[in-house]
Amino acid sequence: MAQLQRLALAPEQLHNQHIHLTAEQQHYLCRVLRLRDGDRFIAIDCQGQWWLARLHLAAVAPAGAEILERVPAQTELPAGVRLIAALPKGNGFDDVVRQATEIGVTAIAPVLSERTLLDPGTQKIERWRRIAREAAEQSERQVVPAILSPVLFSQALSELAATDVSALYICVARPESPHLLDCLSEQQSLSQVLSASDSNPRPSIVIATGPEGGWTPSEVEGAIAAGFQPVSLGRRILRAVTAPVVALSLVAAVLELQIKN
Ligand code: SAM
């Protein structure tokens, strides 16, 4: 099934064993990919389920599809990973969303920090959601990460207080902070996250990265008060769009190695 096309569906498109395709999806499957009546594809519901589906093309009715069977797939990380990223200037966040999705993040929270220059409109948010959906399809994920509405960093911290998060890290470009890899590799912190999997299949790790000008001292203090551990990603200063990719790659690698061992 590796070669079959993936198509992300909204929940309202599924009715019993039938899939209603949007006009855009019909165009994509029939005109762009040139699938024919009876051809198969993988339907994903963006929340962890995959199905093998068969396309139905009828001359008089809109194209639809029928679900044939559920596909067991294992492309998700063993823990939920949320990225909190201060918005960089320009279109830099497009790449952050695309790459973070490919690496396996389950939620992306864009935040406005004290040194953030960009205040995005709703069109940008819709664009990021589309990029996440396309990146999830391309990287054969079962889950399309949630792109949360941008809020102030201080609000993101208070919203986290109400959630059941296992490990929180704020990336700070200060060499005296412990390296994220050391923190993740510490027996205790990760075994806590993964042993929580017995009762809760998706415990969470949160990674926060700052804007071009960095976090202000009061933002770092606020994060520490909210339970975040300040961490380094090495001795070099990474761009605001590079730091999330480096941090998330370390998280994904350590989580996947823990599962293997
Ligand atoms: N002069 C800024 C400062 O001192 O924070 C540099 C900001 S850097 C361009 C943008 C963000 O990437 C930082 O706020 C931090 O979250 C992350 N970052 C960049 N390099 C890092 C490093 N070596 N270790 C940890 N985080 C880093």
Boltz pocket constraint, residues with backbone or C-beta under 6 A from the ligand:
constraints:
  - pocket:
      binder: B
      contacts: [[A, 170], [A, 171], [A, 172], [A, 173], [A, 174], [A, 208], [A, 209], [A, 210], [A, 211], [A, 212], [A, 213], [A, 214], [A, 215], [A, 231], [A, 232], [A, 233], [A, 234], [A, 235], [A, 236], [A, 237], [A, 238], [A, 239], [A, 240], [A, 243]]
      max_distance: 6.0
